[in-house]
Amino acid sequence: MQGMVLADFYSADYPSAKARYIAAVDRLGWRHEVHDIGVSGPARESLSIDTALLGNPFPENVVIVSSGLHGVEGFFGSAVQLAFLEQQAAELALPSNAAIILVHALNPFGFAWRRRWNENNVDLNRNFLTDYAFLERDPDYQESRKAYARLYRLLNPARRPSRIEPYALKALAAIFSQGWAERARLPRGQRPPPVATGAILGLGLAQLRKTIPVGQYEYPDGLFFGGTQTECTTQYLRTTLPGWVSQARRIVHVDLHTGLGQRGKYKLFVGDEENSEPVRQAAKWSGAGNVEPWGRGTAYRARGLMATHFASVFRDRYLCCTAEFGTYSATPVLRALRAEHQAHRFSRPGSADYEWAKRQLMEAFCPRSRKWRESTVAHGLTIVKRAVGVCYGR
């Protein structure tokens, strides 16, 4: 295994990724916990969250590396976890007060069925909520809700996907329409001239950014649905994770994702403000240039984030870095999400349009390029290695 090309740690499907992960865990003799989610994959295989644990069961310092919260992004996260197990884990000599925890496939349904969402069409990284009062009381969410309602038909066509659909033109028209509506809501002195198409498109794109990243809670059949109740994965982590880290004084959590940012590059999103203590901590072990707080670059605020929830539970003991690896720009990624969602709702599994849409989603979040796969696993291993250094006081 030491001589394997890093791109080869990517698996062809969920069953093979799971089998390779479990085999590596067993060879190393790590503890293994299994949580079956109670639904099946395309080949009627059982779907589970598989956790590997090494070190002190009541650690003072602990590193958590999780993958697949957004289903299809698990192909990347699993590859990094497998590469770590095969190439670095055997050489670890953890301090007696430390532990490493690898959580494989937090959304096994999405991983197995090549979806970003779970079995209930829920974006799990918008589901870690304990209070839904914002749905009625938060004026920012009210604006987001209205914007999503205006974009609903564009985002969620009620038909099978088509590779000849003029999606780009439709998206441009919708963005321009949103921009024109936003222009009308501005005070007269702040409105761009009617002929300033660039400025109007900018207003429309701003509306899109306020709508898509934050999630929505009104349309269960729509993209980016955050759910109206606690999902299986959410409940499992809320119940189990505190037991893994009950006595820990320092918890570093790396959650692996793809699809946002510059292609082949990564950023560690830290859910806090510039110059905050969590941002300084992340910069200390990972390098300041790799860290992105709220309000800088592509980082955005959203509700129901896993990282935000556990930061509220563990407070200053906990630091979560969401490692985002770029693939393609927002337009083709959204097109792929949209087409796959159409296929999931309206196409027959295995049909030509169903498989085409699934391939589009795979390419959007796990590009076939060996160069991309090599570099992302290499960077992922570096992130994990630096995080593990926390166990040694580095």
DAKA-V241171 format. One record per residue. N is the residue number from 0. OMEGA is omega as a letter, one per 40 degrees, with the letter a starting at -180 (none if undefined). D_CENTER is the distance of its C-alpha to the mean C-alpha in Angstrom with 2 decimals. Layout:
n: {N;N}
omega: {OMEGA;OMEGA}
d_center: {D_CENTER;D_CENTER}
This chain:
n: {0;1;2;3;4;5;6;7;8;9;10;11;12;13;14;15;16;17;18;19;20;21;22;23;24;25;26;27;28;29;30;31;32;33;34;35;36;37;38;39;40;41;42;43;44;45;46;47;48;49;50;51;52;53;54;55;56;57;58;59;60;61;62;63;64;65;66;67;68;69;70;71;72;73;74;75;76;77;78;79;80;81;82;83;84;85;86;87;88;89;90;91;92;93;94;95;96;97;98;99;100;101;102;103;104;105;106;107;108;109;110;111;112;113;114;115;116;117;118;119;120;121;122;123;124;125;126;127;128;129;130;131;132;133;134;135;136;137;138;139;140;141;142;143;144;145;146;147;148;149;150;151;152;153;154;155;156;157;158;159;160;161;162;163;164;165;166;167;168;169;170;171;172;173;174;175;176;177;178;179;180;181;182;183;184;185;186;187;188;189;190;191;192;193;194;195;196;197;198;199;200;201;202;203;204;205;206;207;208;209;210;211;212;213;214;215;216;217;218;219;220;221;222;223;224;225;226;227;228;229;230;231;232;233;234;235;236;237;238;239;240;241;242;243;244;245;246;247;248;249;250;251;252;253;254;255;256;257;258;259;260;261;262;263;264;265;266;267;268;269;270;271;272;273;274;275;276;277;278;279;280;281;282;283;284;285;286;287;288;289;290;291;292;293;294;295;296;297;298;299;300;301;302;303;304;305;306;307;308;309;310;311;312;313;314;315;316;317;318;319;320;321;322;323;324;325;326;327;328;329;330;331;332;333;334;335;336;337;338;339;340;341;342;343;344;345;346;347;348;349;350;351;352;353;354;355;356;357;358;359;360;361;362;363;364;365;366;367;368;369;370;371;372;373;374;375;376;377;378;379;380;381;382;383;384;385;386;387;388;389;390;391;392;393}
omega: {a;a;a;i;a;i;a;i;i;a;a;a;a;a;a;i;i;a;i;i;a;i;i;i;a;i;a;a;i;i;a;i;a;i;i;a;i;i;a;i;a;i;a;i;i;a;a;i;a;a;i;a;i;i;a;i;i;a;i;i;a;i;i;i;a;a;i;i;i;i;a;i;i;i;i;a;i;i;i;i;i;i;i;i;a;a;a;a;a;a;a;i;a;i;a;a;a;i;i;a;i;a;a;i;i;i;a;i;i;i;a;a;i;i;i;a;a;a;i;a;a;i;a;i;i;a;a;a;i;a;a;a;a;a;a;a;a;a;i;i;i;i;i;i;a;i;i;i;i;a;a;a;i;a;a;i;a;i;i;i;i;a;i;i;i;a;a;i;i;i;i;i;a;i;i;i;i;i;i;i;i;i;a;a;a;i;a;a;a;a;i;i;a;a;a;a;i;i;a;i;i;i;i;i;i;i;i;i;i;a;a;a;a;a;i;a;a;a;a;i;a;i;i;i;a;i;i;i;a;a;a;a;a;a;i;a;i;a;a;a;i;i;i;a;a;a;a;i;a;a;i;a;i;i;a;a;i;i;a;i;a;a;i;i;i;i;i;i;i;a;i;a;i;i;i;a;i;i;i;i;a;i;a;a;a;a;a;a;a;a;i;i;i;i;i;i;a;a;a;i;i;i;i;a;i;a;a;a;a;i;i;a;a;i;a;i;a;i;i;i;i;a;a;i;a;i;i;i;a;a;i;i;i;i;a;i;a;a;i;i;i;a;a;a;a;a;i;i;a;i;a;a;i;a;i;a;i;i;i;a;i;a;a;a;i;a;a;a;i;i;i;a;i;a;a;i;i;i;i;i;i;i;a;i;i;i;i;i;i;i;a;i;a;none}
d_center: {28.13;28.74;29.72;26.73;25.16;21.58;20.42;22.03;19.50;17.28;18.31;19.53;18.04;16.67;20.21;21.01;17.81;18.60;22.28;21.91;19.78;22.32;25.22;24.16;23.75;27.17;28.85;27.90;29.03;25.97;25.72;23.58;22.38;21.37;20.00;20.73;18.92;22.06;21.08;21.69;20.27;22.05;24.80;25.14;23.59;22.38;18.69;17.82;15.63;17.58;18.03;20.27;22.19;24.68;27.11;28.56;27.61;28.22;26.87;27.46;24.77;21.57;18.49;15.42;12.97;10.24;8.35;7.08;5.57;4.54;8.02;9.12;6.71;8.78;11.69;10.82;9.87;12.97;15.04;14.61;15.45;18.34;19.63;19.71;21.62;23.96;24.69;24.39;24.45;28.11;29.28;27.83;30.50;28.68;30.77;32.11;30.16;26.65;23.98;20.87;18.41;16.00;13.87;13.26;11.31;10.20;10.09;13.08;14.20;11.42;11.78;15.54;15.97;13.68;11.74;8.28;9.95;12.07;15.88;16.63;14.51;12.39;8.90;8.59;6.82;10.04;12.31;13.32;16.47;20.05;21.82;21.63;24.59;22.71;22.81;26.50;27.13;24.65;26.09;22.92;21.17;24.35;24.06;20.47;21.73;24.67;22.73;20.48;23.75;25.25;22.44;22.10;24.39;22.79;19.25;20.53;23.71;25.61;26.52;25.56;23.80;26.20;25.92;28.86;27.59;27.95;24.40;24.69;27.90;26.60;23.62;26.12;28.52;26.04;24.91;28.60;29.48;26.95;28.33;31.87;31.24;29.72;32.75;35.05;33.52;34.19;37.59;40.10;40.42;36.69;36.31;36.00;38.88;38.49;38.78;35.97;33.44;31.09;30.97;30.54;27.62;26.09;26.53;24.87;21.81;21.61;21.69;18.85;16.67;17.79;16.96;13.70;11.17;12.75;12.66;15.96;17.94;21.01;20.26;19.13;19.58;17.64;14.33;11.80;13.87;13.02;15.85;19.24;19.42;17.65;15.84;16.67;13.63;13.89;17.60;17.48;15.55;17.73;20.73;20.16;18.38;21.35;23.68;22.11;22.45;25.37;27.64;25.32;26.25;23.32;19.74;17.24;13.68;11.40;7.77;6.87;4.45;6.59;8.18;9.14;12.42;15.53;15.73;15.81;15.44;12.99;12.73;12.07;11.11;13.39;13.70;17.41;20.21;21.83;24.28;23.05;23.48;19.80;19.49;22.77;21.80;18.67;20.91;23.61;21.95;19.58;21.69;21.76;20.86;17.42;16.45;15.45;16.31;16.35;18.49;18.38;17.09;13.75;12.60;13.00;13.83;12.36;13.61;12.49;9.85;9.99;11.11;13.68;15.03;15.81;17.15;19.52;20.53;21.21;21.92;23.10;22.66;18.85;16.67;12.89;11.52;7.89;8.70;7.66;9.94;11.65;12.92;14.90;15.81;14.54;17.44;17.01;13.27;14.29;17.27;15.46;13.30;16.66;18.70;16.67;16.81;20.52;21.02;19.48;21.80;24.89;25.24;26.76;24.61;26.01;27.59;27.53;25.43;22.93;22.52;22.49;19.56;17.58;18.54;17.41;13.83;13.98;15.47;13.01;10.01;12.42;15.67;18.90;20.37;21.57;21.63;17.92;17.29;19.92;18.79;15.09;16.26;18.98;16.88;14.50;17.76;19.06;16.26;16.80;20.53;20.62;18.74;21.23;23.98;23.49;25.09;28.12;28.38;27.33}
